[in-house]
Amino acid sequence: MPEMRFVITWPDGRSEECYSPSLVIRDFLAEGESYPVADFLDRSRKALTIASDRVEAKYGHPCSLARGQLARIERAVGAYLPDADARVRCETFIF
């Protein structure tokens, strides 16, 4: 299964390299695009859940790395949700 990483920039300017066990993240995020925080969270949930489900279908267990990445995103997003103008930018994909 082709895994990939994607680099995001949080509203405070902090960059983070994130993990996906599948290329499906590209169906939900685009390089150079920024998303309102709640939208970014929704897109990340959908993409990383699909990716984890693909791992489970192939190997018989969900992807703990995808679940962990989603948990980190969910924790980080909480700090920015009160700001209606906060956006997360997808910088690049790393294959």
N, C-alpha and C positions, 0 to 999 in steps of 0.2 A: 504494500500500500504506500503510495507516495506521500511522505510527510513534508511539511513545510513550516516555515516560521514567517511571522508578519510583525513589522515594527509599527508601533502606534505612538502617538504623542498625546498625553493627557492634557486637560485644560490648563494645568499649571506649568506646562512646558517640559515636564519629565517624560523621557522616552522609555519605552519598554519593548522588549522582544518577546513575542508570544508564540505559542506552539499550536499547531494543528496536525493531527495524524492523517489528514486528507486535504486534497486541494480544494475541497468544497468551500472553504473560506472565501475563495475568489468569487463565488456566486453571491456572496453577501456583502463583501467590502471591496472597494476599488482603491488602487494606489492613488495617492494625492487627494482623495476625498475626505471631507470631515463630516461628522455625524453628530447630531444632538446626543447627549450622553445616554438618555433613555433609549433612543433608537439604536445606538451602538451596542448597548447591553442586549437589546432584543435580537439584533442581528448576530451577535456573538453567541447567544444562547442557542439560537436555531442552528447555526453552522457547526458549533462544537458538539451539539447533541447528535446531529446527523453524522458527523465524523466519528464520534464514539460508537454510535450504532453500527456503522460500517465495520469498525474493528470487531465489535461483538459478533456480527454476522459471519465474519471471516475466521475469527480465532476463538469464539465462544465466550468471550468476556469483554465488557466495555473497556474503553481506553482510560486508564487512571490519569494519564498525563493530560488528556483533553478535559477531563472532569476537574483536575487540579487547576488548569489554566482558567477555566470558566469560574471556578471559585475565587481565584485571585482577581479576575475582572469584576465579579460581583461585589467583592469587598471594596475595591478601589472606587468603583462608580458611586458608592454611597456618599463619598465626600463631595461629589460634584452635582448630585441630583437637585439640591436646593437652588442652584443657579440655572435658570431657564435658558441662559445664553451659552452655557458651557458646551463645548464640542470636543470630540475625540477625532484625531486625524490618523488615517491609515497612511503611513509613509511609504512603505515598500514591502514586497514579498521576497522572501529568501527561499530558494529551492535547494 
